[in-house]
Amino acid sequence: MPHIVFDKYNKKLETPSKKDGVGFNFVAKSFNFTQKKRNTEYKICAFKDEKEFLLTLREKDESYLLKADKVTRVSPLHLIKDALNSYASSIEANITFSNTHNVNQKVKPNQGYLKDIDYFINDFETKREIQIEIGFGSGRHLLHQAKANPDIQFIGLEIHSPSIEQLLKQLEIQNIDNILVVNYDARLFMEFIDSNKVGKIFVHFPVPWDKKPHRRIFSNAFINEALRVLKLEGTLELRTDSRKYFDYCTQLLTNLSTGKIVIDINKDLPISSKYEDRWKLQGKNIYDVTLFCNQEDKAIDLDYDFTFKDDINFDEIIKTISTKAIVGEDYFLHIEDIFTIEDKKDSGLIQITFGSFDRPLSKYILVENKKAKYFQDLPLPTSSNMKAHNKFKKMLKA
Ligand SMILES: C[S@@+](CC[C@H](N)C(=O)[O-])C[C@H]1O[C@@H](n2cnc3c(N)ncnc32)[C@H](O)[C@@H]1O
């Protein structure tokens, strides 16, 4: 990921300020709330092209590491690079390493097809059948499907930014207009798709995560969500070279009280992905398991209230709030850190992780002028997030 290392700087960043098209709203310093951080850390609030996000600045030994904050994701990647460059230039940093220069690209990625999660929550509507590919990687399979099925609206989910840029470029080169791309964790995404709208969900060669199974795409919650969004006879299609992952998924699927599954070994598809080519060369078996949906589901209700109503005394919170994780029946809440905004009394960021156990969400809450609000955007409208939010409101007495 893009980052800059520097060993000295000449100026302090003024806030609010703007340089080279990037705005800076504030700088907040870590309170090192859980005492886990060994180095001083700052969050720098940047904005560009109507998108607001945080950068992380960490003091380490004799140098400084500047990079994107992991929680406040933003696409496309050049926004982050521009913000990092602009910050380093504003403070006149003496750069010792940087990988943030946007090389001149002959074909520009078509950003029009890259959508934020908010778009899917608030604006996305289509009369066409939807098909989703999870973790499209090089995009070979998704591009092939989109060209072969122009009447289908495809949604491609990826969390690897270079793969996304690559696919967006191909959309431009090949003149394809029926793929929307989202940089979002697929395990969380489907909650925002209307019930019974999706014809197919492809999960091809997911990372098996043998040592960290909680990071796998497939889980009971994921399968249930897939069944809800799938139309009657719609399919969830796993293709993998990992026997362990195949066995694990097959076990989850055969424990369902509904649906039908079909298993294949070394099935030929019209298109072979990059990973598939690699495994075939090594003579590995390829396993397919397809789940067919055989029932209709109820519509979803995403109308949750994530506001804070009452005034907040930030300086008081810092002294009293607990670092201990709160665990409810189907949600949890953990205060990770607190950042105080420099030169601004009674204001700062609270970093929390919360929501459901297998799909935790990290967010910042910005407190300014005694008012609290979620930074960047609201938590995703899920019932676990709502429960965690209500608990947090009680803790803040807000
Ligand atoms: C092993 S690659 C397979 C890529 C492609 N499907 C293929 O067959 O060549 C797995 C891909 O899944 C993506 N991925 C992993 N976890 C994900 C998640 N939770 N949501 C969306 N994409 C994810 C990774 O970034 C990676 O590109």
The ligand as an ORCA input file, in Angstrom:
! r2SCAN-3c Opt
* xyz 0 1
  C      -6.907    -16.234     -4.488
  S      -7.566    -14.794     -5.167
  C      -8.619    -15.390     -6.464
  C      -8.927    -14.343     -7.496
  C      -9.848    -14.767     -8.631
  N     -11.165    -15.141     -8.176
  C      -9.220    -15.871     -9.458
  O      -9.800    -16.949     -9.497
  O      -8.156    -15.649    -10.036
  C      -8.720    -14.292     -3.929
  C      -9.203    -12.856     -4.139
  O     -10.226    -12.591     -3.162
  C     -10.045    -11.269     -2.657
  N     -10.677    -11.250     -1.316
  C     -10.210    -11.854     -0.176
  N     -11.059    -11.637      0.847
  C     -12.081    -10.873      0.350
  C     -13.248    -10.303      0.936
  N     -13.537    -10.500      2.224
  N     -14.080     -9.574      0.138
  C     -13.790     -9.371     -1.172
  N     -12.689     -9.893     -1.779
  C     -11.843    -10.621     -1.028
  C      -8.543    -11.089     -2.643
  O      -8.169     -9.725     -2.661
  C      -8.116    -11.822     -3.910
  O      -8.078    -10.957     -5.045
*
